Amino acid sequence: MSSFVSLICLLLLDQPQTAAAAPTAGGLLHYTLPPDKLAQAHALYRIDVSLYFVTTLYVFLILWLMLRTRFGARLRDLAECLSRVWLVRSAMVIASFLVALEVLQLPFEIYRHHISLVYGLSVQQWGSWLGDWAKGLGISLVVATLLGWMLYSVLRRSPKRWWFYFWLITIPCLLFSIFIEPILIDPLFNKFEPLSEHHADLVEQIERVVHRAAMEIPPSRMFEMKASEKTTELNAYVTGFGSSKRVVVWDTTTQHLDIPETLFVFGHEMGHYVLGHLIKGFLFAVAMLLVFFYLSYRIANWLMRRNAERWDIRGLSDFATLPLLVLVLYALGFLGDPLTNAFSRHIEHEADIYGLEITHGLVPDSGRTAATSFQILGERSLDYPYVGKFAEFWLWNHPTIANREIFAQTYDPWDKGEQPEFVK
């Protein structure tokens, strides 16, 4: 395993840079870290990238061994002994499989949290962390059981078109999950308060930005999340849709960024709101699911023709296929990560542009303000300044902090006599 990790580091990661980062000729700020933090960021970068590939391989091996040892068939046989009711049997198999898979991955999750504590990115105590893990598992059990019922019902009724009908079923399910997440799910893990309760001055300034965008985002849809109870990192995001749509700013962000810097961060998040990124993201996800489900149908049937007897699987609608279907979807998800991340980087770049444009003239030197906010965000998260190109291509869902900081200072259509891209 150590040689595998070394090979990953050799192929994917840039070597640490020791030279420094001061403002260069022309006065541009470049994202830099002091030597001690640079060493930490480089070590964390190597750990994160290596963990991604190691855990991916680990899950592949788990699912493959489940097939080889007929784990799914054993769960099916046990469920058939315990109940004659199809819904009960399916719930038993799905829940048992999910618990086994999550528990087998738990050591890596524990290690990730340990690393976050060691590097000062987390302040969440182990009891609280384990409680969050258990809550996440409980939610996953409910969702997986319901989706599993739907999947195997469709498989039984339409062996050749199940991938399409199940895709149709997932669309309203995905919409519903996006709608209820900020209302029911997020409050299970974090505390939220109206942003106006403790930051009335910030809300007043935010309303100037909203007014300039000719948008209506009332203060009742602006929330502060008590992230400092669990993390030292900074963030803000938009979530939900319709009556559940809202802008969330972490309290760590308001603690470490001044008002102009926070306005840029808010402008970036409002860019997602104004530019329809939530809708575009939903449509992208739906399109990817259609492709994944169709390929799963083709690949799973091909594997079944060759291995059904060896794996003790009676047919694709047999509950024993659960490890097989998850393995195929997991592999497709892994191969699709570069495309998904490229789409994410694109909309995040658009949101950066929007944030620069909407705050232009409202804060002093909006480009420099954005650059200093990126510097602080990167320092708090220990973002490594010298990300390898392949690692960025495969893993990064945002442009790198270093690139964003330079872009913020060089994007200036006004000085060039050009029209801004989004805010005219």
C-alpha positions in Angstrom: 0.0 0.0 0.0 2.8 2.4 0.8 4.4 1.9 -2.6 1.0 2.5 -4.2 0.7 5.8 -2.3 4.2 6.8 -3.4 3.3 6.1 -7.0 0.3 8.3 -6.7 2.4 11.1 -5.3 5.0 10.7 -8.0 2.5 10.8 -10.9 0.0 13.3 -9.6 1.5 15.8 -7.3 3.8 18.8 -7.8 6.9 18.9 -5.6 6.7 21.5 -2.8 7.9 25.0 -3.6 10.0 26.8 -1.1 10.3 30.1 -2.7 8.0 32.6 -1.7 5.2 34.7 -2.6 5.4 38.3 -2.2 3.6 40.9 -4.3 5.3 40.8 -7.7 6.1 43.5 -10.2 2.9 45.3 -11.1 1.7 45.0 -7.5 -0.2 41.7 -8.0 -0.8 39.6 -4.9 0.1 36.0 -5.3 -1.4 33.3 -3.1 1.4 32.3 -0.6 1.8 30.7 2.7 4.6 31.2 5.4 7.1 28.3 5.5 5.4 26.4 8.4 1.9 26.6 6.8 3.4 25.8 3.4 4.8 22.6 4.8 1.5 21.7 6.4 -0.4 22.5 3.2 1.9 20.3 1.1 1.6 17.4 3.5 -2.2 17.8 3.7 -2.4 18.0 -0.1 -0.5 14.7 -0.5 -2.7 13.1 2.1 -5.9 14.2 0.5 -5.1 13.2 -3.0 -3.6 9.9 -1.9 -6.6 9.2 0.2 -9.0 9.8 -2.7 -7.4 7.1 -4.8 -6.6 4.7 -2.0 -10.2 4.8 -0.7 -11.6 4.5 -4.2 -9.5 1.3 -4.7 -10.5 0.1 -1.3 -14.2 0.4 -2.0 -13.8 -1.3 -5.4 -12.1 -4.2 -3.6 -14.8 -4.4 -0.9 -17.6 -4.6 -3.5 -15.7 -7.1 -5.7 -15.1 -9.3 -2.6 -18.8 -9.1 -1.8 -19.5 -10.5 -5.2 -16.9 -13.2 -5.0 -18.0 -14.3 -1.6 -21.7 -14.1 -2.6 -22.4 -11.6 0.2 -25.5 -10.3 -1.6 -26.8 -13.8 -2.1 -26.3 -14.6 1.6 -28.2 -11.5 2.6 -31.0 -12.5 0.2 -31.2 -16.0 1.5 -31.3 -14.7 5.1 -34.0 -12.3 4.3 -36.1 -15.0 2.6 -35.8 -17.1 5.7 -36.9 -14.3 8.0 -39.9 -12.9 6.0 -42.2 -13.7 3.2 -43.1 -10.1 2.5 -41.1 -8.7 -0.4 -40.9 -5.1 1.0 -39.5 -6.4 4.3 -37.0 -8.6 2.6 -35.8 -5.8 0.3 -35.4 -3.5 3.3 -33.4 -6.1 5.2 -31.0 -6.6 2.3 -30.6 -3.0 1.5 -30.1 -1.8 5.1 -27.7 -4.7 5.9 -25.6 -4.1 2.8 -25.4 -0.3 3.4 -24.5 -0.7 7.1 -21.7 -3.2 6.1 -20.4 -0.9 3.4 -20.4 2.2 5.7 -18.8 0.4 8.7 -16.0 -1.0 6.4 -15.3 2.6 5.3 -15.4 3.9 8.8 -11.6 3.6 9.5 -10.9 5.9 6.7 -13.5 8.4 7.9 -12.0 8.3 11.3 -8.6 8.9 9.8 -9.8 11.9 7.8 -11.3 13.5 10.9 -8.1 12.8 12.8 -6.1 14.6 10.1 -8.5 17.5 10.3 -7.9 17.8 14.0 -4.1 17.4 13.7 -3.9 20.2 11.1 -6.3 22.5 12.9 -9.0 22.4 10.3 -11.5 20.9 12.7 -12.4 21.5 16.4 -15.2 19.0 16.5 -14.9 16.6 19.4 -15.1 12.8 18.6 -18.5 12.4 20.3 -20.0 15.1 18.2 -18.3 13.7 15.1 -19.6 10.2 15.8 -23.1 11.6 16.3 -23.0 13.3 12.9 -21.7 10.0 11.3 -24.6 8.1 12.9 -27.2 10.7 11.8 -25.8 10.6 8.3 -26.0 6.8 8.3 -29.6 6.9 9.5 -30.6 9.3 6.7 -28.8 7.2 4.2 -30.6 4.1 5.4 -34.0 5.8 4.8 -33.1 7.2 1.4 -31.4 4.0 0.2 -34.2 1.8 1.3 -36.8 3.9 -0.5 -34.8 4.1 -3.7 -33.9 0.4 -3.5 -37.6 -0.5 -3.3 -38.3 1.6 -6.4 -35.3 0.2 -8.3 -36.1 -3.4 -7.7 -39.8 -2.9 -8.4 -38.9 -1.4 -11.8 -36.3 -4.2 -12.4 -39.0 -6.8 -11.8 -41.5 -5.2 -14.1 -39.2 -4.0 -17.0 -35.9 -5.8 -17.2 -35.0 -4.0 -20.4 -36.1 -0.5 -19.7 -35.6 -0.3 -15.9 -32.7 2.2 -16.4 -35.0 4.7 -18.1 -37.9 4.3 -15.7 -35.8 4.5 -12.7 -34.1 7.6 -14.1 -37.6 9.2 -14.4 -38.3 8.3 -10.8 -35.0 9.8 -9.5 -35.8 13.3 -11.0 -38.6 14.2 -8.6 -36.7 12.5 -5.8 -33.7 14.7 -6.5 -35.8 17.8 -6.6 -37.5 16.9 -3.3 -34.1 16.3 -1.7 -32.8 19.7 -2.8 -35.9 21.4 -1.5 -36.0 19.8 1.9 -32.2 19.7 2.6 -32.0 23.2 4.0 -35.2 22.8 6.0 -34.9 19.3 7.5 -31.4 17.9 6.9 -28.9 20.7 7.4 -30.4 21.7 10.8 -29.6 18.2 12.0 -25.9 18.9 11.7 -25.5 22.6 12.3 -27.2 25.6 13.9 -28.6 28.4 11.8 -29.6 31.9 12.8 -30.8 34.9 10.7 -27.8 36.8 9.6 -29.5 40.1 10.7 -29.4 39.0 14.4 -25.7 39.6 14.9 -24.7 41.3 11.7 -27.2 44.0 11.0 -24.5 46.2 9.5 -23.4 43.5 7.1 -27.1 42.8 6.1 -27.4 46.5 5.3 -24.4 46.4 3.0 -25.6 43.1 1.4 -28.9 44.8 0.6 -26.9 47.4 -1.5 -25.4 44.5 -3.5 -28.8 42.9 -3.9 -30.4 46.1 -5.0 -27.7 46.7 -7.6 -28.5 43.2 -9.0 -32.2 44.1 -9.2 -32.8 41.0 -7.2 -35.0 40.2 -4.2 -33.2 38.3 -1.5 -34.9 39.3 1.7 -33.0 39.2 5.0 -35.3 36.3 6.0 -33.4 34.2 3.4 -29.9 35.1 4.7 -28.6 32.9 7.4 -25.5 32.5 9.5 -24.3 29.0 10.2 -22.5 28.3 13.5 -19.6 26.5 11.8 -17.1 27.6 14.4 -18.4 24.8 16.7 -16.9 22.3 14.3 -14.4 23.9 11.9 -11.9 26.7 11.5 -12.4 26.9 7.7 -14.4 29.7 6.0 -17.3 29.2 3.6 -20.6 30.5 2.2 -23.1 28.8 -0.1 -26.6 28.9 -1.7 -29.0 26.0 -1.3 -32.6 24.9 -1.8 -35.0 26.3 -4.4 -38.4 28.0 -4.3 -39.5 28.8 -0.8 -36.4 26.9 0.6 -33.8 28.8 -1.3 -31.4 30.7 0.9 -27.9 32.2 1.2 -25.8 30.8 4.1 -22.6 32.5 5.5 -20.5 30.6 8.0 -19.8 32.5 11.2 -16.1 31.8 10.7 -16.4 33.8 7.5 -17.8 36.8 9.3 -15.2 36.5 12.0 -12.2 36.5 9.7 -13.2 38.6 6.7 -14.0 42.3 6.8 -17.2 43.6 5.3 -15.8 44.4 1.8 -14.3 40.9 1.6 -17.5 39.3 2.9 -19.5 41.3 0.3 -17.4 39.7 -2.4 -18.0 36.3 -1.0 -21.7 37.1 -0.9 -21.6 38.4 -4.4 -20.0 35.2 -5.5 -22.8 33.2 -3.9 -25.5 35.5 -5.3 -23.9 34.8 -8.7 -24.9 31.2 -8.3 -28.4 32.4 -7.5 -28.7 35.0 -10.4 -26.9 32.9 -13.1 -29.2 29.9 -12.5 -26.4 27.6 -11.4 -28.7 25.6 -9.2 -30.9 24.8 -12.1 -28.0 24.1 -14.4 -26.4 21.9 -11.8 -29.6 20.0 -11.4 -29.9 19.5 -15.2 -26.3 18.4 -15.4 -26.8 15.9 -12.6 -29.9 14.5 -14.2 -28.1 14.1 -17.6 -25.2 12.3 -15.9 -27.6 10.0 -14.1 -29.3 9.0 -17.4 -25.9 8.1 -18.9 -24.8 6.3 -15.8 -28.0 4.2 -15.5 -27.9 3.2 -19.2 -24.3 2.2 -19.0 -25.0 0.3 -15.7 -27.8 -1.6 -17.6 -25.4 -2.6 -20.3 -22.4 -3.4 -18.1 -24.3 -5.2 -15.4 -26.0 -7.5 -18.0 -22.7 -8.2 -19.6 -21.2 -9.2 -16.2 -24.2 -11.2 -15.4 -24.0 -13.3 -18.5 -20.5 -14.4 -17.5 -20.7 -14.6 -13.7 -24.3 -15.1 -12.5 -23.9 -18.7 -11.5 -20.6 -18.0 -9.8 -22.1 -15.2 -7.8 -25.3 -17.1 -7.1 -27.5 -14.4 -8.7 -30.8 -15.5 -10.2 -31.4 -12.5 -12.4 -30.9 -8.7 -12.4 -34.0 -8.2 -10.3 -32.5 -10.5 -7.6 -31.5 -8.6 -4.4 -28.1 -10.4 -4.7 -27.2 -7.9 -7.5 -27.0 -5.0 -5.1 -23.1 -5.2 -4.7 -22.9 -5.5 -8.5 -25.0 -2.5 -9.3 -23.3 -0.4 -6.7 -19.9 -1.4 -8.0 -20.8 -0.5 -11.6 -22.3 2.9 -10.5 -19.3 3.6 -8.3 -16.9 2.9 -11.1 -18.8 5.1 -13.5 -18.9 7.9 -10.8 -15.2 7.7 -10.4 -14.6 7.9 -14.2 -17.1 10.7 -14.4 -15.4 12.8 -11.7 -13.2 14.8 -14.1 -16.3 15.9 -16.1 -18.3 16.7 -13.0 -15.5 18.7 -11.5 -14.9 20.5 -14.8 -18.5 21.6 -14.9 -18.2 22.7 -11.2 -15.1 24.7 -11.9 -16.8 26.4 -14.8 -19.8 27.7 -12.8 -17.5 28.6 -9.9 -15.4 30.7 -12.3 -18.6 32.4 -13.5 -19.6 33.1 -10.0 -16.2 34.7 -9.3 -16.7 37.0 -12.3 -20.2 37.9 -11.1 -18.9 38.6 -7.6 -16.2 41.0 -9.0 -18.7 42.7 -11.3 -21.5 43.2 -8.7 -19.1 44.6 -6.1 -17.3 46.9 -8.5 -17.7 50.4 -7.3 -19.4 49.3 -4.0 -16.1 48.2 -2.3 -12.7 49.8 -2.7 -10.8 48.1 -5.5 -13.0 45.1 -5.8 -10.3 43.0 -7.5 -7.8 43.4 -4.7 -10.6 42.9 -2.1 -11.4 39.6 -3.8 -7.7 38.7 -3.8 -7.3 39.3 -0.1 -10.5 37.2 0.6 -9.0 34.3 -1.4 -5.7 34.6 0.5 -7.5 34.4 3.8 -9.8 31.5 2.6 -6.7 29.6 1.4 -4.7 30.2 4.6 -7.6 29.0 6.8 -8.1 25.8 4.7 -4.4 25.2 4.2 -4.9 25.2 0.4 -1.6 24.2 -1.3 -0.4 26.9 -3.7 1.2 24.5 -6.2 -1.5 22.0 -7.2 -0.5 19.4 -9.8 -2.3 19.8 -13.2 -3.6 16.2 -13.2 -4.8 16.5 -9.6 -6.6 19.7 -10.4 -8.2 18.1 -13.5 -9.4 15.1 -11.7 -10.2 16.3 -8.2 -10.7 20.1 -7.9 -14.3 21.2 -8.1 -13.2 24.9 -7.8 -10.4 26.7 -9.7 -7.3 26.7 -7.5 -7.0 29.5 -4.9 -3.8 30.7 -6.6 -5.5 31.0 -10.0 -8.6 32.7 -8.5 -6.4 35.3 -6.7 -4.6 36.3 -9.9 -7.8 36.4 -11.9 -9.5 38.6 -9.4 -6.7 41.2 -9.9 -6.5 41.0 -13.7 -10.2 40.9 -14.6 -10.9 44.6 -15.4 -13.2 45.1 -18.4 -14.0 48.6 -17.2 -10.4 49.9 -17.6 -10.3 48.3 -21.1 -13.5 49.9 -22.2 -15.2 46.6 -22.5 -18.6 45.4 -21.3 -18.7 43.3 -18.1 -19.9 39.8 -18.8 -22.9 39.6 -16.4 -23.5 42.9 -14.7 -24.0 45.6 -17.3 
